[in-house]
Amino acid sequence: LRDRLFEVAQGIGAALLPTFEGDRVGLVIAGYGVPHAHVHVYPTLSIGDFDQSRLLRGVTPERLDADAERLRASLRAAGHGRHVPGPGPLPA
């Protein structure tokens, strides 16, 4: 499972860098409260980008939707299309 998580994170990171501002990929694995884990993968320019409280400050839902579509397009272009959902909200 660990190897697959890092394989997927690496693919997402490779799609993030040409799509968003950053010179490397940040990776944070977290899970609190219940036994699970979130793997956060994001473009970064400095160690300050690891401050989770700053990541979405002032970002509108419309901007998040547009950024999600940009990332989906980048993942499809990298050959991961069969794993990428279409636009709009994710299925429940």
URWOSUL-V879332 format. One line per field, one symbol per residue. ss: DSSP state (H for helix, E for strand, - for the rest). phi: phi as a letter, one per 40 degrees, with the letter a starting at -180 (. if undefined). psi: psi as a letter, one per 40 degrees, with the letter a starting at -180 (. if undefined). A space follows every 50 residues. Layout:
# URWOSUL-V879332
ss=???
phi=???
psi=???
This chain:
# URWOSUL-V879332
ss=-HHHHHHHHHHHHHHHHHH----EEEEEEE-------EEEEEEE--HHHH -HHH------HHHHHHHHHHHHHHHHHHHHHHH---------
phi=.dccdcccdcccccccdccbcibabcbbbaabgbcaabbcbacabacccc cdcccbcgccdccccccccccdccccccgbdcbbcccgcccc
psi=dddddddddddddddddedihieihihhhihidigiihhhhiiididdee gdeedehehidddddddddddddddddeefdeehiaiaiii.
